């Protein structure tokens, strides 16, 4: 059974930083584009950033320049470094694995990020 396990969420003050981590198991990690999505209460889930196995990245306009996604194909992990956080970044953040050239995808259980003073 495929597992995506997120960690690193929490409470941070505006302007602060957090780093999210997602560990994947039971998939051929290099076959998957890895991504982070988020969903705030009453809103649709939205893409934050994703990264192909070759390292090509894509960011939502709202986080470009503040967030950085990276992956380690030897450790089956994907990271999201989040800087200059603001209250609008408050959401549950989900790790996603999308099999390249396919609609097959897996989700983690989500980790809460709260930005508040």
N, C-alpha and C positions, 0 to 999 in steps of 0.2 A: 504494500500500500504506500502510495506516494505521500511524503510528508514535507510540508514547508513550515518551519517553526521560526516565528519572528521573536525578536527581543529588542530591548533598548528604548521602549516608549516610556513616557512619564510626564511629570509636570515640570515646566520650565517657564522662566520669566520672559517677557517680550525682549527680543534682541539676543536671546540665548541660543544655544546649540544643543542638538541631540544627534546621536548616530543610531540608526536602526540597522539590525542585522537579520538576515534570513538564511537559515541552513536548510538545504534541500537534501532529501534522501530518496533512494529507490527510483531515481531517474538518471538518464544519461545527460548530465547537466549541460554539456556542451551542445546538445541538440536543441536547447531551449533559449528563447529570449526571456530574460528575467525582468520583472517590473515591480514597481510600487504603485499602488492605487490608494485612494483615501475616500472616505465617506463620512460626511458630517450629518448630524440628525436632520431628517427632513430633506436631504439632498441626495442626488444620484451619485453613485460611485464614479470617481474620475481618475484618469491616469495622472500620476505625478511624474514618473520618469520610467524609462525602460532602457535596456542595454542588450544588444545581440551578443552571441557567443564570440563574435569577432571584435567586440568592444565599441560598436557604434551606438551612440546614445541619443535619446530623444527626451525632451523635457516639456512639461506644461509651461505656458508663458508665465504663469503666476509664480513659478519657483525658479525660473532660469536665472542663473547668477547667484543664487542662494543655496541651492541643493546640488549635491554631486552624487551620482550613482556609480558604483563600481562593482566588479565581480572578481572572484578568484576561482578559476575553473579547476584548480587543484584541490580546493577545499570545499567546493560545492556551496559557496556562500555568495550572497549579494548584499551590498551595503548601501545605505542611503545616509549621507552626511548632510545634516540640515543646519544651516546657519541663518542668522538674522531672522529668527522665528518671530511671527506675529500672531495675534489671536485668531486671524483668519485661517491659520494653519491647523487649528484644533480640529482633530478628526480621529477616526479609527483608521490606521494605516494597514493595508493588506499587501502581503507578498504574493506575486503571481508568477507562474511558470507557463509560458506559451510555447508549445512545440512549433518550431519554425516550419512554415509552409503547411500549416494545419490549423484547425480550429480547436484542437485539444488543449485544454488549459487546466491548471490546478491553482487552488487558493490556500493561503495560510489562514489561521484563525483570527488574525488581526491583533494589533497592539494600539493602545490608546495613547495619543499625544495631545496634551493639553497645554496651551500657551496662555498664561494668565499671571497677573501681578497679585 
